[in-house]
Amino acid sequence: MRPLAKVRPPKPLSPLAAFVQSMGYVDVKMRWKKDPSFDDVPVLAHARDLRPLAALARLLSPSPTPVSAVSKLRRSLETSDRRVAAFLRRFPAAFVESVGPEHDHPWFRLSAPAARLLQEERDVFAARRADIASRLRRLLLMSPARRLPLSVAQGMLWHLGLPEDYFRRPEFHIGQDGFKILTTTRDGDYHKDENDGKELGLIDDAQDQEMPLSVLQTNAIRRFGSADEVPIPLFPSKGLRLKHKIGDWLERFQKLPYVSPYEDFSNVQPGTDVSQKRLAGVLHELFSLFVTCSAERRRLLCLRTHLGLPQKFDRGIERHPHIFYLLLKEKTCFVVLKEAYMAGGDTAIEEHPMLVVRSKYAGLMEESREIIKRRRSGKPVQLDPEDQEESEDWKDANSIGTHYF
């Protein structure tokens, strides 16, 4: 893997920047406006159910499995339905239901398209492992300690495109990606979770290696030839007008000194405009590492202290509707980096290798919606040829009392 890190000393701020730092941050409140274009993106529209669907696809198999095998995992899967069986029935394009051989209990198996997609996901990770793992490395480099609690790192695996059992399965050999797990407590200490008292660090401890450039710095170099002045790309929603005083403040905000998420920020005073620009820059870099350049807002709270963010950093997201979009879905809020979806090809954000796979999962969810509509209207549903054949085999086996596991 290409080395990515070397500690950079803090840059001395110019006299003008020092003066700007001393100014109190104006409590700017911009009006939030709904943008239907983000609701029409399937991978964002189905973001709430995407993770539990993919997790259940890994737990089930192409052979019928009793629902009792996964019904007690609702809390860890965080399905939007109160019962796992109800969640599985919402996606018939991914999960095929049948009646078990005893007591008429429901059994489920993966559909043929879902099984092929699961294999594709594994193949993409095997082929692009170095690229995907480098995103986790960048996340560690954004922390001043160059390490994170293992429980926090575990919660970021889905967003970064890594398998959610990446730390648990020895066959992944995380050491070959440059990671190590450290024990920070003594024997005999009580641990509520298996990840308590453990941290994820870098084998090389990020010593004697050059720090990477952030996406914003790369953008500035591409557009202006240098990173001396680093503005943040803005994408106003249609029909949203700013007051003159807010527009003037935003123009000054773009000209403030930029502090990279990978640099020492000890000389940045909290509560100043410079610290607010650093906050926007850290969140911009964080979202650019994620598969869909988005995440549920509450999932980010665990990163606050480890990335040096202020206590109410989520207000910084609300202050910048030109940079981030708040997508309200099923009683939760997702934050979307606008640049990833509105810049076209004019951006330094690299498309995540897993984005195609996630989009196909979302496609199965869209197809499931159409199947349910057709069933309710009494119209015939066309099954995948493999699913049709397996369903007939299961019916024949069930009629003679054969159990499939």
QUILIN-V312608 format. One line per field, one symbol per residue. phi: phi as a letter, one per 40 degrees, with the letter a starting at -180 (. if undefined). psi: psi as a letter, one per 20 degrees, with the letter a starting at -180 (. if undefined). Layout:
phi->???
psi->???
//
This chain:
phi->.ccbbacbccccccdcccccccccccccbcccbcbccccccdcccbdcbcccccccccccbccdbccccbcccdcccfccccbcccccccbccbbbcacccbgfccbbaccccccccccccccccccbdccccccccccccccdcfabddccccccdcccgcdcbdccccccfccccgbabbcbbccgccbcbcccgbbbbbccffcfbcccccccccdccccbgabcbbcbdbbcccgcbbcdccccccccccccdbbcccbcbcccccgbccccccdcccccccccccdbfaacdccccccdccbgcccbcccccccbccbbbcbcbfgabbbbccdcbbcgccacccccdcccccccdccccccccccccccccgccbcccdccccccccccccccbgccbb
psi->qpqippppqpppqrhghhghhiqqppmpoqppppohhhhioghhhjhhigghghghhhhrriqppqhihihjjhghhlqiqhphhhghhimiihppqrpripjkqpqqrprghhghhghhghhgghhkgggghhhhghghhiphikrqqhhghgiigghijqqikhhhohihmihijjqqpqpjrrqiqpphqhiqjqqpapgikkqkqpqqqrhhgggghhhiirkhpnrppqnqqpjoqqqghhgghhghhhiqqpoqijrpkhjppqjrhghhhgghhghghghihqgjkrqpgiiihiighhjkqrglhhhhghimiigqpoooplkrpqppohhhiiicimqipppphihgghhhghhhhghhghggghghijqqpoqphghgghgghhgghhhjkppp.
//
